[in-house]
């Protein structure tokens, strides 16, 4: 009886760990994607600013 409960708790813990790992992976991918997009926007803004300096 007790061993069954321990086994179930261990299984739940394994599932929870997999969910946590998946969430961490997803958040990491989203953050990297967001940061890459921000960098592209910043690079574009710098290029536009540089172009406006040369045309004036």
Backbone as CSV, one residue per row, in Angstrom:
resi,resn,N_x,N_y,N_z,CA_x,CA_y,CA_z,C_x,C_y,C_z
1,UNK,0.826,-1.200,0.000,0.000,0.000,0.000,0.867,1.259,0.000
2,UNK,1.768,1.334,0.951,2.653,2.498,1.050,3.570,2.572,-0.164
3,UNK,4.057,1.432,-0.589,4.947,1.396,-1.756,4.222,1.882,-3.017
4,UNK,2.952,1.533,-3.142,2.155,2.001,-4.285,2.035,3.518,-4.286
5,UNK,1.796,4.080,-3.117,1.672,5.544,-3.003,2.995,6.224,-3.344
6,UNK,4.078,5.628,-2.875,5.406,6.183,-3.170,5.656,6.143,-4.676
7,UNK,5.318,5.023,-5.297,5.497,4.870,-6.741,4.669,5.912,-7.504
8,UNK,3.423,6.115,-7.097,2.555,7.098,-7.748,3.126,8.513,-7.587
9,UNK,3.612,8.799,-6.398,4.209,10.118,-6.156,5.457,10.325,-7.014
10,UNK,6.257,9.294,-7.143,7.453,9.381,-7.990,7.067,9.588,-9.453
11,UNK,6.014,8.893,-9.887,5.542,9.064,-11.264,5.046,10.488,-11.490
12,UNK,4.285,11.009,-10.526,3.809,12.395,-10.632,4.976,13.371,-10.675
13,UNK,5.963,13.087,-9.844,7.140,13.963,-9.803,7.873,13.941,-11.143
14,UNK,7.989,12.770,-11.750,8.619,12.654,-13.069,7.845,13.442,-14.117
15,UNK,6.515,13.312,-14.082,5.682,14.050,-15.035,5.843,15.557,-14.824
16,UNK,5.813,15.981,-13.567,5.965,17.406,-13.266,7.316,17.919,-13.751
17,UNK,8.356,17.115,-13.586,9.689,17.524,-14.038,9.732,17.670,-15.554
18,UNK,9.077,16.749,-16.259,9.016,16.838,-17.723,8.275,18.099,-18.166
19,UNK,7.171,18.405,-17.457,6.415,19.627,-17.769,7.289,20.852,-17.519
20,UNK,7.966,20.880,-16.393,8.847,22.011,-16.069,9.941,22.176,-17.121
21,UNK,10.560,21.078,-17.503,11.611,21.131,-18.526,11.069,21.666,-19.842
22,UNK,9.868,21.217,-20.190,9.238,21.661,-21.430,8.932,23.162,-21.378
23,UNK,8.416,23.618,-20.244,8.133,25.045,-20.086,9.406,25.888,-20.168
24,UNK,10.452,25.413,-19.544,11.728,26.128,-19.591,12.239,26.198,-21.028
25,UNK,12.169,25.086,-21.749,12.603,25.067,-23.151,11.781,26.040,-23.995
26,UNK,10.461,26.014,-23.802,9.584,26.890,-24.567,9.872,28.358,-24.263
27,UNK,9.997,28.688,-22.998,10.293,30.076,-22.605,11.650,30.528,-23.139
28,UNK,12.618,29.637,-23.105,13.943,29.969,-23.623,13.884,30.254,-25.122
29,UNK,13.155,29.401,-25.861,13.015,29.625,-27.307,12.297,30.930,-27.598
30,UNK,11.231,31.207,-26.862,10.493,32.461,-27.063,11.363,33.669,-26.752
31,UNK,12.110,33.595,-25.676,12.982,34.714,-25.299,14.076,34.936,-26.342
32,UNK,14.678,33.854,-26.820,15.711,33.995,-27.860,15.134,34.602,-29.134
33,UNK,13.936,34.157,-29.493,13.279,34.684,-30.685,12.972,36.165,-30.509
34,UNK,12.453,36.525,-29.354,12.140,37.927,-29.061,13.396,38.786,-29.107
35,UNK,14.458,38.316,-28.476,15.708,39.083,-28.447,16.304,39.225,-29.848
36,UNK,16.198,38.183,-30.656,16.696,38.254,-32.030,15.891,39.289,-32.816
37,UNK,14.586,39.296,-32.617,13.728,40.274,-33.300,14.050,41.687,-32.848
38,UNK,14.287,41.864,-31.554,14.649,43.182,-31.022,15.974,43.654,-31.632
39,UNK,16.918,42.726,-31.757,18.220,43.079,-32.329,18.061,43.497,-33.781
40,UNK,17.216,42.777,-34.534,16.971,43.142,-35.933,16.360,44.540,-36.011
41,UNK,15.394,44.818,-35.136,14.756,46.134,-35.124,15.773,47.221,-34.793
42,UNK,16.630,46.930,-33.839,17.649,47.904,-33.439,18.642,48.128,-34.583
43,UNK,19.054,47.060,-35.245,19.973,47.175,-36.384,19.352,48.008,-37.494
44,UNK,18.065,47.781,-37.743,17.365,48.539,-38.780,17.311,50.017,-38.397
45,UNK,17.007,50.289,-37.143,16.931,51.677,-36.682,18.284,52.375,-36.822
46,UNK,19.361,51.665,-36.510,20.707,52.245,-36.635,21.012,52.527,-38.105
47,UNK,20.650,51.593,-38.997,20.893,51.804,-40.435,20.110,53.003,-40.955
48,UNK,18.855,53.112,-40.540,18.033,54.236,-40.983,18.627,55.543,-40.466
49,UNK,19.068,55.542,-39.239,19.672,56.732,-38.649,20.947,57.095,-39.403
50,UNK,21.774,56.113,-39.716,23.010,56.351,-40.466,22.692,56.887,-41.868
51,UNK,21.666,56.323,-42.485,21.291,56.789,-43.830,20.820,58.230,-43.780
52,UNK,20.091,58.604,-42.733,19.594,59.971,-42.649,20.737,60.953,-42.412
53,UNK,21.776,60.510,-41.754,22.953,61.377,-41.540,23.676,61.635,-42.859
54,UNK,23.777,60.593,-43.675,24.536,60.747,-44.935,23.763,61.525,-45.979
55,UNK,22.435,61.523,-45.880,21.657,62.244,-46.901,21.489,63.724,-46.550
56,UNK,21.750,64.082,-45.303,21.590,65.495,-44.922,22.794,66.328,-45.300
